[in-house]
C-alpha cells in the first residue's frame, strides 16, 4: 500500500546553516536552489536535501525544515500554522520532525480505512497550487496539530500521494550502473524511530494503516532493544526501523532522557573506509560502531555543530 518514505527529516533553527553542514561536514553533493524554499510567511522553510542528485537512485530525501511565522494574509492552503504544535508534541527531544512522510498510490483507500476505524486524521485536500491530497494522522481539523499517538503508534505519520513527487513512471525505472568515486553517498537507507512499546505501535500500524513489518521483531542485546523494520514497494526507498527498549542500553537511555521520537538517519555509501577518510579530511568527528542489527557504521552527531541530527553511514553496493 505504501510506495516509499518521501523524506527523513530533522527540524532545524536555520535551513541555510543545515545545508552548509550537510555539504561541508557530511559530504552531501551540492544542493540545488529548486530543492528548497525560504518563502516568508508560510510557517516553514525547507530543503529537500538529496544524497544523490537522482530520485531514481535515492527516492528518499533528507529534509531540513525550519519553523517560521505565518502571514495570515496568504492563501491558508499554502501555509502550515500547526507546525509549532507538532514540534511541541515531541517534548525536549533534540531530534524532531514534523512527520514521517509516506507515499501511497491509493490515498482514498487509506482514508477510507482510517474513517472505518474511527481514527483521528486530517485531510489536506488538493488545490490548484498543490494538486495532491495529504493525510495527517493523529489529529483533526478541529484540533489542528494536537497530535495523539494512538492511531499510528507514535510515528507521527503524514501520507501523500506518490504523484506529488512529480516523477511519474520514471521513478520506478531501473538504475543503470553508477560510476561513483569511493566513499560517495548512494541513497538514504533508514529512518530509525524510538517508541515506548513496540507491540502497541505495530498493532496500531497494522489495524489502522495496513502496514506490517516483513519479518517478526528481533532483539538486539547490545542496544537493549526490540526492533522491527517496515519497508515499502519501491526497492530503493529508505525503510523505517522502530525500536523499543527491553533492557539497559542506548535506546533505553534515549527514551528516558528525551521521550519517544526521531532517532538516527542512515545513509548508504559505496565504500565505508573511503567515507571515513572523507569525514576525516573534512574535520568531522565520527564514531565507529555496530548499529542496531549489527551493521558496521560511522556515526556522526551534528548537534555539537549547531544542527540537531544523528547520522549513520553504512556500506552498500551502489548498484542495489
Order of alpha helices (4+ residues) and beta strands (2+ residues): beta-alpha-beta-beta-beta-alpha-beta-alpha-beta-beta-beta-beta-alpha-beta-beta-beta-alpha-beta-alpha-beta-beta-beta
